[in-house]
């Protein structure tokens, strides 16, 4: 296998964390948009936090992205040697 299980978990964690910041603003309405600003809070603060929904969406999207990465790397469609800025290692004969 190209990577160990720990490496796959680390890659999934990075993909999940990056996807979290992509998914985070979707569907969020601020207090100013709803017209109900709580005194003493920022007008741009969200009205309702939907942490469960955000975590679920992040997990689904990151699983799809991670699946694509796994397919690219394990089916030899795309390898680490195809990345132009990485050094090329020669196998000892």
C-alpha positions in Angstrom: 0.0 0.0 0.0 1.2 3.5 -0.8 0.5 4.9 2.7 0.1 3.4 6.2 -3.2 3.5 8.0 -1.9 6.4 10.2 -1.1 8.4 7.1 -4.6 7.8 5.7 -6.1 9.0 9.0 -3.9 12.1 8.9 -4.9 12.9 5.3 -8.6 12.4 6.2 -8.2 14.8 9.2 -6.6 17.5 7.0 -9.3 17.1 4.4 -12.1 17.2 7.0 -10.6 20.2 8.7 -10.3 22.1 5.4 -13.8 21.1 4.4 -15.1 22.4 7.7 -14.0 25.9 6.8 -15.6 25.6 3.4 -18.9 24.3 4.8 -19.1 26.6 7.9 -20.7 29.7 6.3 -23.4 27.8 4.3 -26.9 28.5 5.6 -25.8 30.8 8.4 -28.0 33.9 9.0 -26.7 36.7 11.1 -28.7 38.6 13.8 -28.6 41.7 11.6 -30.1 39.7 8.6 -32.9 38.4 10.9 -33.5 41.9 12.4 -33.2 40.6 16.0 -29.9 41.8 17.4 -29.3 40.8 21.0 -28.1 43.8 23.0 -24.4 43.5 23.8 -23.6 41.0 21.0 -22.1 41.5 17.6 -24.7 42.1 14.8 -22.9 39.7 12.6 -23.1 36.9 15.1 -25.2 33.9 13.9 -28.8 33.6 15.0 -28.7 29.9 15.5 -25.6 27.7 15.5 -26.3 24.3 13.9 -23.2 22.5 14.9 -24.6 19.0 14.3 -25.7 19.9 10.8 -22.3 21.5 10.0 -20.4 18.5 11.3 -22.6 16.1 9.3 -22.3 18.2 6.1 -18.5 18.4 6.6 -18.2 14.7 7.2 -20.2 13.8 4.0 -18.3 16.3 1.8 -14.9 15.3 3.2 -15.6 11.6 2.8 -16.4 12.2 -0.9 -13.2 14.3 -1.4 -11.1 11.8 0.6 -12.6 8.9 -1.6 -11.4 10.8 -4.7 -8.0 11.2 -3.2 -7.8 7.5 -2.3 -8.9 6.5 -5.8 -6.3 8.8 -7.5 -3.5 7.5 -5.4 -4.3 3.8 -5.2 -5.4 3.2 -8.8 -2.2 4.8 -10.1 -4.1 7.4 -12.0 -2.0 10.0 -10.3 1.1 9.4 -8.2 3.3 11.5 -6.0 6.0 11.5 -8.8 3.5 13.5 -11.0 3.7 16.5 -8.7 6.2 18.8 -10.3 7.7 20.4 -7.3 8.4 17.2 -5.3 11.9 15.7 -5.7 12.2 12.6 -7.9 13.7 9.6 -6.1 15.5 6.9 -8.0 15.1 3.3 -6.8 18.5 1.6 -6.1 19.1 -1.3 -8.5 
